[in-house]
Amino acid sequence: MTQTKGAKSRSSAQDLSRAVERPRFELLPLEGAEEQATYLPDGATVTVTCSPTQGLESTLRFAEHLSERGFHAVPHISARLVSSESHLEETVRRLEDRGVREVFVIGGDAKQPVGEFSGASGLLEAMDRIGHGFEEVGVAGYPEGHPIIADSDLWRALQEKRRYASYIVTQMCFDTEAILNWVSGIREQGIRLPVYVGLPGVLEWKKLLRISLKIGVGDSARFLTKNGGVLKTLLRPHYSPDDLIEKLSPYIGGSGYDIRGLHFYTFNQTAALEWWRRRLLKPAGEVAT
């Protein structure tokens, strides 16, 4: 049955509303992170990053704490911070025992691996070999490439990872066209995993641009600033993803892109993000001040 234009619009609006209502939130396991979690909805899906600076243990402890508080906690497991297969098995069993049902596997930013795993593919293969009870396993995708990994290597790695993964979360990106082109590209390559689009939350422009340059999406950030207009940027010192979500809305949900939902990179600025998100969900005049 062919949908009318009005029916398609209503469907897109409903898919967008669901995506904004039940997004994924990413937290950094830093000082003050527990307080930041208090602003998030009860039972929300909260992913916990893993970095060489903070270490894997910090990620695991915070994820376990979030799980105990009733959140759906998703710890990142960095392959380069896992020392051995026995360390991996110990980590997997520990998370299973704590009721963690989902993990997100990345290669990680450590310059040198601490053990035998240099990338996510090898770790995923080892997880499959030792067996695990996780309901879902996520992996990363890079619409704008990676600052130190060649595009050809990224494509090959994603092909390898898809055998073990349940979904993909994209690296933060400000360019809708780049996101959609990348999703179309992986579909053409036969990769059918659902995608969660990674978006920045609400935070100061200067901080966001500094982070963007650091993680390799500076071109996208400069694109946004240029096309948004300098005056508009100065008048709105805090970035919010309204424009990006509006452009993505027709492609969320039932379209051929299979964009499952949204993943917010909060940078531990959850209060502002939650105020913005609730404002977006409520009819005009119903937002609490």
C-alpha positions as CSV (number, residue, x, y, z in Angstrom):
1,M,0.0,0.0,0.0
2,T,1.4,3.4,-1.0
3,Q,1.6,5.9,1.8
4,T,0.3,9.5,1.2
5,K,2.7,12.4,1.8
6,G,0.8,13.3,5.0
7,A,1.0,9.7,6.3
8,K,4.8,9.7,5.6
9,S,5.2,13.0,7.4
10,R,3.2,11.7,10.4
11,S,5.3,8.5,10.4
12,S,8.6,10.5,10.3
13,A,7.4,12.7,13.2
14,Q,6.4,9.7,15.3
15,D,9.8,8.0,14.6
16,L,11.6,11.2,15.5
17,S,9.6,11.6,18.7
18,R,10.4,8.0,19.7
19,A,14.1,8.6,19.0
20,V,14.2,11.8,21.1
21,E,12.2,10.2,23.8
22,R,14.4,7.1,24.2
23,P,17.9,8.0,23.0
24,R,21.2,6.7,24.2
25,F,23.3,8.9,26.5
26,E,27.1,8.8,26.7
27,L,28.9,9.7,30.0
28,L,32.6,10.0,30.8
29,P,33.6,8.2,34.0
30,L,35.1,11.4,35.5
31,E,34.6,13.2,38.8
32,G,31.0,14.4,39.0
33,A,29.7,11.8,36.6
34,E,27.4,10.3,39.3
35,E,25.7,13.7,39.7
36,Q,25.4,14.1,36.0
37,A,23.5,10.8,35.8
38,T,20.8,12.1,38.2
39,Y,19.5,14.4,35.4
40,L,18.9,11.5,33.0
41,P,15.5,9.7,32.7
42,D,14.9,6.7,34.9
43,G,16.0,3.5,33.2
44,A,17.8,5.3,30.4
45,T,20.4,3.6,28.3
46,V,23.8,5.1,29.4
47,T,27.0,4.2,27.8
48,V,30.3,4.7,29.6
49,T,33.4,5.7,27.7
50,C,36.8,4.0,28.1
51,S,40.1,5.9,27.8
52,P,43.8,5.3,28.4
53,T,43.7,8.1,30.9
54,Q,40.9,6.7,33.1
55,G,41.5,3.0,32.4
56,L,39.2,0.1,31.9
57,E,38.6,-0.4,35.6
58,S,37.1,3.1,35.9
59,T,34.6,2.3,33.1
60,L,33.6,-1.0,34.6
61,R,33.0,0.4,38.1
62,F,30.9,3.3,36.9
63,A,28.9,1.0,34.6
64,E,28.2,-1.4,37.4
65,H,27.1,1.6,39.6
66,L,24.8,2.8,37.0
67,S,23.3,-0.6,36.6
68,E,22.7,-0.8,40.3
69,R,20.8,2.5,40.1
70,G,18.4,1.1,37.5
71,F,20.0,2.4,34.3
72,H,20.7,0.3,31.3
73,A,24.4,0.6,31.5
74,V,26.6,-0.1,28.5
75,P,30.3,-0.1,29.2
76,H,32.8,0.6,26.4
77,I,35.5,-2.2,26.3
78,S,38.7,-0.9,24.7
79,A,40.6,-3.7,23.0
80,R,43.9,-2.0,23.6
81,L,43.3,-1.9,27.3
82,V,42.6,-5.7,27.6
83,S,45.8,-7.5,28.6
84,S,44.9,-11.0,27.6
85,E,42.1,-13.4,26.7
86,S,41.9,-14.4,30.4
87,H,41.6,-10.7,31.3
88,L,38.8,-10.5,28.7
89,E,37.0,-13.5,30.1
90,E,37.3,-12.2,33.6
91,T,35.8,-8.9,32.4
92,V,32.9,-10.5,30.6
93,R,32.0,-12.8,33.5
94,R,32.2,-9.8,35.9
95,L,29.8,-7.7,33.9
96,E,27.4,-10.7,33.4
97,D,27.4,-11.2,37.1
98,R,26.5,-7.6,37.7
99,G,23.6,-7.8,35.4
100,V,25.1,-5.8,32.5
101,R,23.4,-7.0,29.3
102,E,25.1,-4.9,26.6
103,V,28.6,-3.8,25.8
104,F,30.2,-1.5,23.2
105,V,33.5,-2.6,21.8
106,I,36.1,-0.2,20.4
107,G,39.8,-0.4,19.5
108,G,40.6,2.5,21.8
109,D,43.0,5.4,21.8
110,A,46.0,3.9,23.6
111,K,49.1,4.4,21.5
112,Q,50.3,0.9,22.3
113,P,48.1,-2.1,23.3
114,V,48.7,-3.4,26.8
115,G,48.3,-7.0,25.5
116,E,47.4,-9.1,22.5
117,F,44.5,-7.0,21.2
118,S,45.2,-4.1,18.9
119,G,41.7,-3.6,17.5
120,A,38.0,-4.2,18.1
121,S,37.8,-7.1,15.5
122,G,40.2,-9.3,17.4
123,L,38.5,-8.6,20.7
124,L,35.1,-9.4,19.3
125,E,36.4,-12.7,17.8
126,A,37.8,-13.6,21.2
127,M,34.5,-12.7,23.0
128,D,32.8,-15.1,20.6
129,R,35.3,-17.8,21.2
130,I,35.0,-17.7,25.0
131,G,31.2,-17.2,24.9
132,H,29.2,-14.4,26.5
133,G,25.6,-13.7,27.5
134,F,25.3,-10.1,26.3
135,E,22.0,-9.4,24.5
136,E,23.6,-6.7,22.3
137,V,27.1,-5.7,21.3
138,G,27.7,-2.4,19.6
139,V,30.6,-1.2,17.4
140,A,31.7,2.2,16.1
141,G,31.3,3.8,12.6
142,Y,33.1,6.8,11.2
143,P,31.1,9.0,8.7
144,E,34.1,11.4,8.4
145,G,36.8,8.8,8.7
146,H,39.4,8.5,11.5
147,P,42.3,10.8,12.2
148,I,44.9,8.1,12.1
149,I,43.2,5.1,10.4
150,A,42.9,4.9,6.6
151,D,39.3,4.7,5.2
152,S,40.1,1.3,3.5
153,D,41.1,-0.1,6.9
154,L,37.9,1.2,8.5
155,W,35.8,-0.4,5.9
156,R,37.6,-3.7,6.2
157,A,37.3,-3.6,10.0
158,L,33.6,-2.9,9.9
159,Q,33.1,-5.9,7.6
160,E,34.9,-8.0,10.1
161,K,33.1,-6.6,13.1
162,R,29.6,-7.0,11.7
163,R,29.7,-10.8,12.2
164,Y,29.7,-10.2,16.0
165,A,27.8,-7.0,16.4
166,S,24.2,-6.0,16.9
167,Y,24.3,-2.3,15.9
168,I,26.6,0.6,15.0
169,V,27.0,4.0,16.7
170,T,28.5,6.7,14.5
171,Q,31.2,9.0,15.6
172,M,30.0,12.5,16.3
173,C,29.3,14.4,13.1
174,F,27.6,17.7,12.2
175,D,27.1,17.1,8.5
176,T,23.8,15.4,7.6
177,E,24.9,14.7,4.1
178,A,28.1,13.0,5.3
179,I,26.1,10.8,7.8
180,L,23.5,9.7,5.1
181,N,26.2,9.1,2.5
182,W,28.1,6.9,4.9
183,V,25.0,4.9,5.9
184,S,24.1,4.5,2.2
185,G,27.7,3.3,1.6
186,I,27.6,0.6,4.3
187,R,24.2,-0.6,3.0
188,E,25.7,-0.9,-0.5
189,Q,28.5,-3.0,1.1
190,G,25.9,-5.4,2.5
191,I,26.2,-4.2,6.1
192,R,22.6,-4.3,7.4
193,L,23.3,-3.5,11.1
194,P,21.0,-0.9,12.5
195,V,22.6,2.5,13.1
196,Y,22.4,5.0,16.0
197,V,23.5,8.4,14.8
198,G,26.0,10.0,17.2
199,L,25.1,13.7,18.0
200,P,26.7,16.2,20.3
201,G,24.5,17.3,23.2
202,V,24.1,20.9,24.4
203,L,27.3,22.7,25.4
204,E,29.4,25.8,24.7
205,W,30.5,26.3,21.2
206,K,34.2,26.8,22.1
207,K,34.3,23.6,24.1
208,L,32.5,21.7,21.3
209,L,34.8,23.0,18.6
210,R,37.9,22.1,20.7
211,I,36.6,18.6,21.3
212,S,35.7,18.3,17.6
213,L,39.2,19.1,16.5
214,K,40.7,16.7,19.0
215,I,38.7,13.7,17.8
216,G,39.0,14.4,14.1
217,V,35.7,16.0,13.1
218,G,37.0,19.5,12.9
219,D,36.0,19.8,9.2
220,S,32.4,18.9,10.1
221,A,32.4,21.5,12.9
222,R,33.8,24.2,10.6
223,F,31.1,23.3,8.0
224,L,28.4,23.8,10.6
225,T,29.8,27.1,11.8
226,K,30.2,28.4,8.2
227,N,26.7,27.3,7.1
228,G,25.0,28.4,10.4
229,G,26.5,31.8,10.1
230,V,28.9,33.6,12.4
231,L,26.3,36.0,13.7
232,K,23.9,33.1,14.6
233,T,26.8,31.4,16.3
234,L,27.7,34.4,18.4
235,L,24.1,35.0,19.4
236,R,23.7,31.4,20.5
237,P,26.9,30.7,22.6
238,H,25.6,27.2,23.3
239,Y,25.2,24.6,20.6
240,S,22.1,22.4,20.4
241,P,21.4,19.8,17.7
242,D,18.0,21.1,16.6
243,D,19.0,21.7,13.0
244,L,20.8,18.4,12.6
245,I,17.9,16.4,14.1
246,E,15.4,18.3,11.8
247,K,17.4,17.3,8.7
248,L,17.8,13.7,9.9
249,S,14.1,13.2,10.9
250,P,12.9,11.9,7.5
251,Y,15.5,9.1,7.7
252,I,14.9,7.9,11.2
253,G,12.9,4.7,11.7
254,G,11.2,3.1,8.8
255,S,13.3,4.4,5.9
256,G,15.7,2.3,3.9
257,Y,18.6,3.7,5.9
258,D,17.5,1.7,9.1
259,I,18.6,4.5,11.4
260,R,17.4,3.1,14.7
261,G,17.8,6.1,16.9
262,L,20.0,8.8,18.4
263,H,23.1,8.6,20.6
264,F,24.0,11.8,22.5
265,Y,27.6,12.6,23.3
266,T,26.8,14.5,26.5
267,F,30.4,15.4,27.5
268,N,28.9,15.2,31.0
269,Q,26.7,18.2,30.4
270,T,23.4,16.4,31.0
271,A,21.3,19.1,32.7
272,A,21.3,21.4,29.7
273,L,20.8,18.4,27.3
274,E,17.8,17.2,29.3
275,W,16.2,20.6,29.4
276,W,16.6,20.8,25.6
277,R,15.3,17.3,25.1
278,R,12.2,17.8,27.2
279,R,11.5,21.1,25.5
280,L,11.6,19.3,22.1
281,L,9.2,16.6,23.3
282,K,6.6,18.9,24.9
283,P,4.0,21.0,23.1
284,A,4.7,24.8,23.1
285,G,3.9,26.4,26.5
286,E,4.3,23.2,28.5
287,V,8.0,23.3,29.2
288,A,8.9,23.9,32.8
289,T,11.2,26.9,33.5
